[in-house]
Structure formats: C-alpha cells, structure tokens
Amino acid sequence: MQASSSPELTPGELRRYARHLTLPQVGVEGQRRLKGARVLVVGVGGLGSPAALYLAAAGVGTLGLVDTDVVEVSNLHRQVLHGTSSVGRPKLESAAARLADVNPEVALVLHEARLTSANALAILGAYDVVVDGSDNFPTRYLTNDACALLGKPNVYGAIHRFEGQASVFWAGRGPCYRCLYREPPPSGLVPSCEESGVLGVLPGIVGTIQAMEALKLVLGVGEPLLGRLLVFDALRMRFREMEVARDPDCPLCGERPTITGLVDYDAFCGVPAVGAPVARSGALEVDVEALDAERRAGKNLVLVDVREPYEWEICRIAGSVLIPLRELPARVGEIAADADVVAVCHTGLRSLTAARFLREAGIRGARSLRGGVEAWARQVDPAMARY
C-alpha cells in the first residue's frame, strides 16, 4: 500500500535507520514511506505495547494511540511500554513518554477516548493502517467494522493463556474479521485475560508479529497475513496456519451486506455501554457501598463467589461461599430458592451471568456485585489483596 507521503530523510534519520537502509526491500525509498505513514494502535496494553515500540523504533512517521486506562501493577508483567514508576498514570501519558525516548522523530497522536460508533470512523479514517491491540470483543468488532467501511487494513492479534493469533483483515482485498467470527460471543462465554490469565511474554510475541505485518503493509513487501490466520501455541512452541476465505454471505463485506454502519457491541459482550447506565443498574446489581451497608445492618445474605479456586485463594469477601461459574448449573440446588443471593467475581462480569442464571433458575432475589472483589478492595477493604 502507499503511505500518505514520502518525505525526505534528515541526516539524523539516515544514521538512525542505517540498518534498514542496507536492506534491498527497504532502502531510502522504503524508509521514506515509513516516515510518511500514519499507523494507529488501538490499545497500549499487552499487544499494543510491543507493537507501538517497534513501529516507533522503525520510523513510522505518525503513530496514533487509542486508550483510556491507567497503569496498574498487574499490567507490568506483560505491558512493557509501562514501568513501576508509571503506576497510576494514564497509559497514554506513560506510552508517550516511553515512545518519545525510543524515537523522538515520530509524531505521536494521542486519542484519549474509548472507541465508539460515534467516533471510530473519524479516528480510524485518519490513518493508513490500523493495529488492533484491544482486549475485548466490543472494541474488536467495532475496529473491524470501521476498517471494513473505510477500506483500511486491520492488523489483528489476540491472546489467551499460552496461545495467540494474528492475521490481516482487509475488506475488498480479502476477508474481514466477521468472515472468521461472524458475531460477538454471548456475555460470559469467553473469559478475559484478567479472568483466565496470560503468560507475560505471549503478547510480546503476537504484538511484534502485528508490528511486522503493519511495516510490511506500509513498505509493500513480502506476503501479508491476508486470508491467513497464524495460530501460536507457546507451550509446544509451534506455529500453524489456517486459511481464511472471504465469506460471500458475510453481513459486513459479503455480496449482500446487512451491516452498513457502526453500532456499539457492549450489549452483546457484557461490557457497560457508554451513555447507557441502565443496562447495568437496577435490581440485578448492587454496588459495594450498598452491600457493605446491608451486611453491617445484619441483613441475611448469601454471597456466592463464582471465581476459580486459585482466585479465591488470593482474596475473598468474608462469609462468602465458593461455587465456580462453571459448576453453578450442577450446584444450584445448594442455594435456597428464597435466599437473598449476591454473586461475586473479580470485576462484576461473571457475576452478572451468574445472577441472571440464578434468577432463571427460580432464585428471584439474586443480584450481582458491581465491580466485584476489585471494587470491594478499592472502596471497602483496602487491606484486601488485589490481582
């Protein structure tokens, strides 16, 4: 693909990129293309950290970053853009400082905004290549849909425990993400990294592959992962490749598309929707302050912790009982139908699934603790261990 422009290289840049310039596939002209390129990295966490580091070091002229999170201690084993001194700082601020040190020649554009249907086209439309470093399905589908509608290449990556995936989705030239996974999964079906864990080095491997694919697209060299899904098994140290064909019935890039605009996918994926607090409020949930008040008042509550045993060992709310979510259908008989149940998990997503299930099973008073033990530790019991 052609970058936005091909500006001249300064004497300092000629020295900085000397090892690029000796590559026949790059040379001075290729480095100028990198300097003229505009690449967006969605998320500066596990995948976005190595991708952004190597894109900046390689000399991508304009590097956009999208994120709204702050750095937490639990990020540091895998999110190598950030260090201990950055804990508590916005990730964009931490990332910008590190990337400016890596390569001050790169222009950084910081988008401190959560991607939504209202802003995605405007943000992504200003770039040549999009690198999807997101860690949730709403953002992943929104990024894919926006890239398809804009005709932009989407460099995809995903990680789970010891496994990773990477590909390039480019509607019009190959498949889009929906050709592989048509719809977002139901809420609670697929655990997040914080729920299932991830080996810290894994996003480094996959994110670096994403950076490589983005650079190849800008330079117009090699064979991109277009129509190919690269799957990495770290435990066996094996790569395998799957062909991904464009689906003529794809609702986004197929012959008769039914998706012609952007929507927010929060409702499908159990993530709170921007501007729609009602979706996660009301009788189905209780916040930590209200639960604390109810317990202090002596209300007879049954706290059902639906996390995994290893999480339970790290921390728990006193008086709760452990019934992992996967065991709940088989053990629902252990809970009295008239019990005032509060389901608890790490951040409040699995417990929402549990509360809905319990209500459908006839336990009409079941609720979910909004924010989970993480919110409880922050707002009620600061001495509780966090993870």
Secondary structure, DSSP 8 states (H G I E B T S, - for coil): ---S------HHHHHHTHHHHTSTTTHHHHHHHHHH-EEEEE-SSTTHHHHHHHHHHHT-SEEEEE---B--GGGTTT-TT--GGGTTSBHHHHHHHHHHHH-TTSEEEEE-S---TTTHHHHHTT-SEEEE---SHHHHHHHHHHHHHHT--EEEEEEEBTEEEEEEE-BTTB--HHHHS-S---TTSS--HHHH-B-TTHHHHHHHHHHHHHHHHHHT-S---BTEEEEEETTTTEEEEEE----TT-TTTSSS-S--S----HHHHT---TT-GGGG-STTEE-HHHHHHHHHTT---EEEE-S-HHHHHH---TT-EE--GGGHHHHGGGS-TT--EEEE-SSSSHHHHHHHHHHHTT-TT-EEETTHHHHHHHHT-TTS---
